[in-house]
């Protein structure tokens, strides 16, 4: 909204016009933290700790290797494909320090998805967990990748523990399919070759590309959002203005269950909280809830980020509900709508509100966020970040009245430069300086924003717009429901109706009970005409329910 007449009554962070000249690159942020918190634990994974100083030694070694033992030069793209392991932040900071552009890749991608992303990005190198190297083997000949660096789950866990871990993963669990990449170099060999050596400093500016963050975006095929060092540095400083004095430097612990290759964890967990000297507990497999809760018990935490399904899953674990939450200061949800039922229960169990934020890969990601001063609103995505302007537009690109839904459009220093090699798609997604998100939202009278749903997932029932989020929120209030996803279906004559897919918490739940429950809470045309029960619902790599795959 252009006219921020309501700002005076809201938290300081909203009205701040931040001086964004604090850093020249993400590498500046990294170097500052390395010196400031040298002996503090930076990352922890599978009970193994890495201090900021140790991280620095590994980063220098890997940077030196990239500069001296490969043909990579500033601006070249390098793919990273692994889950949350200690080597991930080492690789991130080393590649950036070498002036390379990172192409984050979901390790669970099929070979075809990998082929598209690597061909499209023109990646010349890759760091990949050996568990997924078999898929690279199938498609590498179709790409420009010349340098392959393989790593193992046990690489940075220490001699004996690492060896045992690798033996179990390879021989007992048989999680490493055969692959043939004869020129591949082990990650540990790279570190050994560069140990104690000093890499050449690369001059970086805020205009240099840092990441190609691939996303389905608002249209079709996966595209690389071009995120510069300036985009990420701006978002880090915007978030710092929001946090204000909530955290003590060098004394906090954050839980990173979302994968670092996802923009939410990458910016918030890996970079923002690095600035605070926070111990970052990397969770490799959060879907193993029992092991996850053991990690939480061993690491009393002050911050946790996640998506609705992650928080819901934790709340259904007795071992989680019995934890000590006395240190918890912030729980932040994003990536999908946080359901009111989950937020209510979270606060009851932990004593801390579950705040909702909103953003996209294209916005680095934070665009709006709820205040931490107690003025947050349940069911809202909060207020705009500093230096960020948001409009709600109709299909003709005109602003709609306050309180009416329309497409969310964002302008700010965190907005991407555009889509890699896709000027046509870039043009479609901008209205002047405003990025068109493809999300439907509204601004309330008090200036808080509310997400309604994805524009393309809206259901048209007899001329009425139905947003799946509304229906999911209502169904989630039923204590017998564990998870729910809603989408539109077509009848033979082409008309649409609402269909719900549910995972039961209580086996006694029936279709009739769900429909009656909805009739008591929703207008008639929003009530599902069909209810289907499933053992599980399809989810993305971060646990977001994929409505398009509900069948």
N, C-alpha and C positions, 0 to 999 in steps of 0.2 A: 504494500500500500504506500503510495507516495506521501500522503499527508499523515505524519506521525503525531497527530494532535494529542494522543493518549499517552505519550511516552513519559511525561513528567511524573505520573503516578506509579511507574513500574521500575523494576530493578535497574541499577546504573548500567549494567552491561549492554542493555538494549540501545541506549542512547550514545554509547561511546563511539567516537570516531577514531579508531585505532591508528596510530602511526605504524605503518607496516614495513618500516625500514630497519627493523630490528635484526634481521638476518639476510644474508645474501643467498643462502641455500640451506637445504636440509642438513648438509654436511656441517654447517656452522652450529646447528642445534646439537648434532652428534658430538662434535669436538668440545663444545661447552660442557655438556654433561659428563663426558669422559674425564675431564680435568676436575670438575667440581665434586664428583661423587666417586672418585677412584676406588676406594675400598668398600663401597656399598655394593650389595648384590643387585645386579641389573636384571638378570634373567634366571629363572629356575625352571627346570623341566625334569620330571621323573626323579625328583629329590636331589638332582645335581645342580649346583649353583655356579654362576658365572658373574664375577664382579665387573664393574665398569672398566677397571684397568685391564682385566683379562680380555674382555670384549675388545678393547682397543688394540691389544696385541694381535688377536686373531684377525681383526678387520685390516690392520696394516699388512699382515702376512698375505691375506687373500687379495687385497688391493694390489700389492706388489706383483703377485703372480699374474693377475689379469693384465697388468701393464707390461710385464716383461716376458711372459711365456705364452701369450696368445697374440693374435693379430687385431684384437679389439681396440677401438679408439673412441674418443669422446663422441657421444651421440648414437653409438651403435646400440642395438637392442639386445638384451639378455633376458631369457625367460627363467623364472623360478617356479619350481613345481614340487612342493612338499607340504606336509602338514606342519603344525606348530612344534618345532624342534629348536634346540639351541643354535643350530647352524643357520636358521632362517634369519634372525636379526643380524648375524655376522655377514651373511650374503647381502642383505638389503643395504647395510651401511657401506660395505666394501664396494659394491657395484656403483652406488651413488658417488662415493669418494673417487672412483675411477672415471666418473663422468658418463657412465652408461645409463641407458634408459631401461627401467625394469618392466618386464611383461609378466605380471602375476598370473598364475595359471592354477586352476583347480586341479589337484592331483587325481581326482576321480574322473576327469574328462576321458572320453573315449578317444581312440586314435584319430577318428574323423574330426572331432572337436579340436584336438591338438593340431591337426593338419591346417585347419582353417586359421586358427589363431597365430600359428608360427609363420604361415605363408603371408597372412595379412600384415603382420607386424614386421616381417623381414628380419626376424631374430637371427643373430649370427652365433649365439651361444646359449647354453642352457645349464642350469644346475638342477638336477632331478634326483629324487629319492629312488633308489634302485627298485623298490617295489613296483614302480610304474614305468620302468625303463622299457619293458616289453612293448608298450604302446608306442613309445618313441621309435623303437627299432622298426616298426611297421611303416612309419611315414617319414623318417628323417631324410630319405633320398628326395622327397618332394619339397624340401625346405632349403633355406640358406644356412642352416646351422652347421658350423664347422667345428666348434668347440663343445664337447660334452663333458660335464663334470658330474659324476655320480656320488651320491652320499648314502649313508645307511642310518637306520634309526639309532644305532649305538655309537655313531662316530664321535660324539662329544660327551659321552657319559662316563668316560674314564676307561682305563685299560681293561680291568677284569669285568666290571659291570657292562661296558660296551661290548666286549667279546661274548659274554653270556647272552646279552640281549640279541645280538646279531645271530647267534647260533639258534636261539629259540625262534626268532622271526623267520630265518631261512630254512632250518631243518625240521623243527617241530611243528610250527604253525604253517609252514610252506607258503609264506606270504610274498615270496619273490619269484614270480614266473621267469622262465629262461629268457634271456635276451642276448643279442649279439651286436655289441657296439665296440668293436676292437680298438678304437682310438679313444675310448672314454678314459678320463683321468679321475682317480679317486679324490674326493674333497680333502681328505686328510693328507694326501700327498701334496696338494696345493699349499696347505697350511705349513707343512714341513719345509717345502721349498722356499717359502717366503718368510720363515721364522726369523725375527730379529732384523729384517730388512726394512728400509724406509721407502715408502712409495713416493712418487713424484706428485706434488700438489697440482690439481687440475683447477683452473679458474672457472668458477661457476657463477652464474647470475640468476636472478629470479625468473628470467625469461627462458632459461634452459629447461628442456623436458626432463622430468624425473620418472614418470610412470606412464605406461599405456595400460589403463585399467579397463579391461574388456567387460562389456555389459550389453545386454539385449536392448537397453535404452528404451526409447519410446516407440521404436519401430523395428520389427523383424530381426535380421541377422545380427550376430554379435559384432560389436564395433569397439574400437579402442579409443576411450576417452583420453585426450591428451592433457595430462596434468603436469603443470610446471612446478619447479621448485617454489615459485612465487605462490601458486595456488595452495600448496601444502603448508608453506610457512605462514601464509595469511590465516588459514583455518586453525593452525596451532595457536596463533596469537588471539584469534577470535574466541577459541575455547578457553584460553587462559583468562580472558576478560570475564567470561561467564563464571568460571570457577572462583575467581577472586581469591579470597583468603581461606578457602575451605580446607586446603591440605597443607601439611607441613613438609617442606623439602627433606628428602632423605629418610622419611619415617613412615611411608605408606606402602601398602601391598595391593596390587591389582591382579585380578583373575582374568586371564585371556583364554576363554573357551572358544570364542569365534576365531576362525582361521585368519592368520596374518595376511593371507593373500586377498582377503575381503577388505574393502575400503574402510569399513567401520573400525575394525580392529587395527588396521594398518595405521590410520591417522590417530585415533583416540588412544589405543593401548600402546602401540609401538613407539609413537613419536611424541604425542602430547605428554604422557606420563613419564616418558624418559626424561623430559625436561625437569620433572620434579624429583628425580633421583629415586623413583618408585621401583620397588622390587616387582618384577613382572613374572607371574607364575603362568607358564605356557602349558596349556592342557592339550595333549596330542589327540585324544579321542574322547570328547565330551559325551558321546552317545553311550559310553560305558558309565552309566550314572553312579553305580556303586563305587567304582574306582575314582570317579570324579569327586564324589562326596568325601572320600578318604583324603584326597588332595586338599579339599577345602578345610577339613578338620586339622590337617597338619600345617596349614598356612592361614592363620587368622587374617582376614582381608578387610581393607577399608573401601575398596572399589570393585565393582563387578559390572561388566557390560554383557549384553546378550540380546536375543530376540525373544518374542513372546513364548514360543514353544520351548526354549531352553529354560526360562524361568518357570513355566508350567511344569516341565519335567522334574525340575529340582523340588518344587513344592510337593510333588507326589512321592518324594523319598523321605521316609522317617528319619534316616540318618542325616538328611539336610535340615529337617525341622528341629532337630535336637542340637544344632550347632550353636556356638556362642557368637552372637552378632554384635557384641558390644563395640567392636572397632569399625563397624560398617558405617560409612559416611555417605556413599553414593551408589545407587543402582540405576543404570542407564539402559533403556530399551530403545532399539531402533530396528531398521531392516524390514519391519512389518508392523502393523498396528498392534499396540499393547492392549489386550482385552481388559475391560474394567474388572471382570471377575478375577483375573490373574493379578492385576495391580492391587485389588482389595486384599486378596489373600496374602500376597507378598508382604504388604505392610503389617498385616496381622501377625505374621510369622516372624519377620525380621525387625519390626519396629522402625523401619526406614522406608520412605516412599519409593516407588518404582517410577522414575521420571522418564517421560517419553521425549525423544528427539526425532528430527526428520532431516533426511538428506539423500543424496544419490551419489553414485560413482562420479557423475559429471560435476558434482559440487564439493568434492574432496573430503568428506561428504557433508559436514554439518551446515544446514541452512536455517533451521529453527530449533529451539531447545527450551525446555521448561526451566524456570528459575530454581536455584538451589536454596533460596532464602525463605522457603515456606509458602511462597505465593504461587506455586505450581498448580496446574488444573488437571484433574483426572479426565482422560479422554481427549486431551488437547496435545498438539505437537509443540506448543509453547509459543515463544516470541522469536522474531528474527535475530540472527547473530549480528554483532556489530558490523558496520559498513555493508549491511545487506538490505536490499530493498525487495519486497515481495508484492506482487500484484495477483489478483484473482481475475482471470479473463474469460470472456465468453468465446464462442467459436469464431467470432469475427475479430478477436483480438482487442475487444473493448472491456474496460473494467466493469465488473458487476457491482451492484449495491452491496454494502456491508450486510453480512448474514446470508447472502445467497451463494450457492455453489458455482464453481467454475474451475478452469485449469490453473494450477499453481505455476507462476512464472517468477524466476529468481534472477536478480542481478547482484553481483558482488565479486570481490577479488578472489574468492574460492571457486568461481565457475570456470570450467575447463576452457581451453583454447578452441576446442572443436574435436571432431572425430578424425582419427588418423586416416589420411588419404581418402576421405569421404566428404568433400565439400558440399555435395548435394544433400547428404543427410544432415550435415551441420546447418545448412541454410534452413532446412525444414524445422529444426528444433530451436530456432531463435526468432524472437519477435523483437526486432531492434537489438538492444543490449540484453534482453531478458531471455533466459533459457526456459523453454517450454517443457515442463517435467512429464506431462502425460498423466499426472495425478490430479484428481478432483479434490478441491478443498474449499474452505470458506474462512473468512475473517469475522470474528465475533465483534460486538460493540466495544468490548473492553480491549481489543487489539490482539487477543490470543487467536492462534490459528488452529483449525481442526482439519484433519485429513478425512476425506469421505471415502475415496477408493481410487483404483486405477481406472482411467478413462475407458480403456479397452475392455475392462471386465464388468462394466455396468450391464445390468440386465434390464431389458425393456419389456415390461409386463403390461400388455393392453394399453400402451402409450405412457405408462408410468415408469419412471426410472427407479430401479432397485439397486442399491449398492451392497454387494456381498458382505462388506464389513459390518453393516448394520445388523444383518441377519445372524452373522457369526457371533457378534457381541451378545445378542439376545440368547442364542442357544447355549453359549458358553456359561451363562448364569445357572444352567441346570447342573446340579451337583452330580448327576449321573453321567455327565459328559466329560471325557478326557480331552479330546481334540475335535475340532470341527472345521470343515472347509465347505464353502458354498460357491456354486457357479450357476450360470444360466444354461438351460437345455431347450431345444426346439421340438415342437410337436410336428407331426407329419405335414400339417398345413402351414408351418413356418412361424407360428407364434412362439413366444418364449415363456418359460416358467422357471421358478426357482427350485433348485435341487440341492439337498444337504447331504454331505458325507461325514459320518461321525465314527469316532473310536470311543467305545463305551468305557466308562470307569466302573459302572454298575451293570452287570449282565442282564438285569431285569428291565432295562430301558427298552421301550418299544417305539415303533414309528408313530403310532397314534398318540403316545404320550408326548413326543417331541412336537408334533403338529399342534396339539392342544396347548402346550407350553408356549409356542410361538403366537398362537391366536390371542393369548392373554397379554402379549407384550408388543405385538406388531400389527400394523394395518393389514387388512386381509390380503391385499395383492403382494405383500412382502413374505407371506407365510409359504414355506416350501410345500410344493405339491407332492414331492417325493422325498423320502429319507432312506439313505442306504448306509448300512453299517459295515465298517471295514476293520481289519486287524491293525492297519496302520495307514497313514496318508502319505502321499509322495511329497518329499521335501527337497529344498535346495541344499547346497553345501553348508549353509549357515543355519538350516533348520526352518526356513520359511516354507509354509505350505504352498505347493505349486498347484493352483486352481486349474491351470490348463491341462494338467495330467490327471485330474479327477475323472475317472471313467466309471 
